[in-house]
């Protein structure tokens, strides 16, 4: 079984291309996935390839810094450079891409349009003396 699920932030804006024969859309981007037990906040970077309409949507609506979930398979490739060197790559061929943050692609910092985004993992800070807390 070859299946991978990754959640991370785009390390760069997606690039959209079209195949020569069929004209099928192909989007590529990299995501940074935090290592869960790293004391120094280390991350691994994965190249993601997305085909078809999903690839077009990624290119149109995602930008550097946005959080996504990617489900797909890992694929190894090799090629030879013009100078004759053998190169090996590993990439994730995505079947599904879930946009975990939305907003205008032109907005800076990967946050939502018109706001400064701070990742709080879904929690909101509250004042300990606040009498409006429902519990």
C-alpha positions as CSV (number, residue, x, y, z in Angstrom):
1,X,0.0,0.0,0.0
2,X,1.4,3.4,-1.0
3,X,-0.6,6.2,0.7
4,X,0.4,9.4,2.4
5,X,-1.5,12.2,4.2
6,X,0.4,15.4,5.0
7,X,-0.7,18.7,6.6
8,X,1.6,21.7,6.2
9,X,2.1,25.1,4.8
10,X,3.0,26.0,1.2
11,X,6.7,26.8,0.9
12,X,6.2,28.6,-2.4
13,X,3.4,29.6,-4.7
14,X,2.1,26.8,-7.0
15,X,3.3,26.6,-10.6
16,X,0.7,25.6,-13.2
17,X,1.7,23.9,-16.5
18,X,-0.2,21.9,-19.1
19,X,0.9,18.6,-20.7
20,X,2.0,18.7,-24.3
21,X,-0.3,16.0,-25.7
22,X,-3.6,16.3,-23.9
23,X,-3.3,19.8,-22.4
24,X,-4.0,18.4,-18.9
25,X,-3.3,20.8,-16.1
26,X,-0.4,20.0,-13.7
27,X,0.3,22.1,-10.6
28,X,3.4,21.7,-8.5
29,X,4.2,23.2,-5.1
30,X,6.2,22.3,-2.0
31,X,4.8,22.1,1.5
32,X,6.6,22.3,4.8
33,X,5.5,19.8,7.4
34,X,6.6,20.3,11.0
35,X,8.4,17.5,12.8
36,X,6.2,16.8,15.8
37,X,8.8,16.2,18.5
38,X,11.6,18.5,17.3
39,X,12.9,20.9,19.9
40,X,14.2,23.3,17.3
41,X,11.0,23.5,15.2
42,X,12.4,21.6,12.3
43,X,10.3,20.9,9.2
44,X,10.5,18.5,6.2
45,X,9.7,19.8,2.7
46,X,7.8,17.7,0.2
47,X,7.2,18.4,-3.5
48,X,3.5,17.9,-4.4
49,X,2.2,17.3,-7.9
50,X,-1.6,17.7,-8.6
51,X,-3.3,17.0,-11.9
52,X,-6.5,18.2,-13.6
53,X,-9.1,20.5,-12.2
54,X,-7.7,20.1,-8.7
55,X,-4.3,21.3,-9.9
56,X,-6.0,24.4,-11.5
57,X,-7.8,25.1,-8.3
58,X,-4.5,24.9,-6.3
59,X,-2.8,27.3,-8.7
60,X,-5.7,29.7,-8.6
61,X,-6.5,29.8,-4.9
62,X,-3.3,28.7,-3.0
63,X,-0.3,30.9,-2.1
64,X,2.9,30.6,-0.1
65,X,2.2,30.2,3.6
66,X,-1.3,28.7,3.3
67,X,-2.1,25.5,5.2
68,X,-3.2,22.5,3.2
69,X,-3.9,18.8,3.7
70,X,-2.7,16.6,0.9
71,X,-3.7,12.9,0.4
72,X,-1.9,10.9,-2.3
73,X,1.0,8.5,-3.0
74,X,4.7,8.8,-3.0
75,X,6.5,8.3,-6.3
76,X,10.3,8.2,-7.1
77,X,11.6,9.5,-10.4
78,X,15.0,9.8,-11.9
79,X,16.4,11.7,-14.8
80,X,19.7,12.7,-16.4
81,X,20.8,16.4,-16.5
82,X,22.3,18.0,-19.7
83,X,25.7,17.5,-18.1
84,X,25.1,13.7,-17.8
85,X,24.5,13.6,-14.0
86,X,21.8,11.2,-12.7
87,X,19.2,12.9,-10.4
88,X,16.6,11.3,-8.2
89,X,13.5,12.9,-6.9
90,X,10.7,11.9,-4.5
91,X,7.4,13.6,-4.8
92,X,3.8,13.2,-3.6
93,X,1.2,12.7,-6.4
94,X,-1.9,14.2,-4.8
95,X,-5.3,12.7,-5.2
96,X,-7.0,15.2,-2.9
97,X,-5.9,18.6,-1.6
98,X,-8.0,20.3,1.2
99,X,-7.6,24.0,1.6
100,X,-7.3,24.6,5.3
101,X,-7.0,28.3,5.0
102,X,-9.0,30.5,2.6
103,X,-8.5,34.1,1.4
104,X,-7.5,36.2,-1.5
105,X,-4.4,34.8,-3.2
106,X,-2.9,38.3,-3.3
107,X,-3.1,38.8,0.4
108,X,0.3,38.7,2.1
109,X,1.7,36.3,4.7
110,X,-0.6,33.4,3.9
111,X,-3.4,34.8,6.1
112,X,-7.0,35.8,5.4
113,X,-7.8,38.8,3.3
114,X,-7.8,42.1,5.2
115,X,-6.5,40.6,8.5
116,X,-3.3,39.5,10.2
117,X,-3.6,35.8,10.8
118,X,-2.1,34.2,13.9
119,X,-2.2,30.4,14.1
120,X,-3.7,29.5,17.5
121,X,-4.6,25.9,16.6
122,X,-8.3,26.8,16.9
123,X,-8.2,28.2,20.4
124,X,-9.1,31.7,21.5
125,X,-7.4,33.5,24.4
126,X,-9.7,34.4,27.2
127,X,-9.3,36.5,30.3
128,X,-9.4,34.5,33.5
129,X,-11.6,37.0,35.2
130,X,-14.2,37.0,32.4
131,X,-17.7,36.4,33.9
132,X,-19.1,35.5,30.4
133,X,-17.5,32.1,30.3
134,X,-20.3,29.6,30.0
135,X,-18.8,27.0,32.3
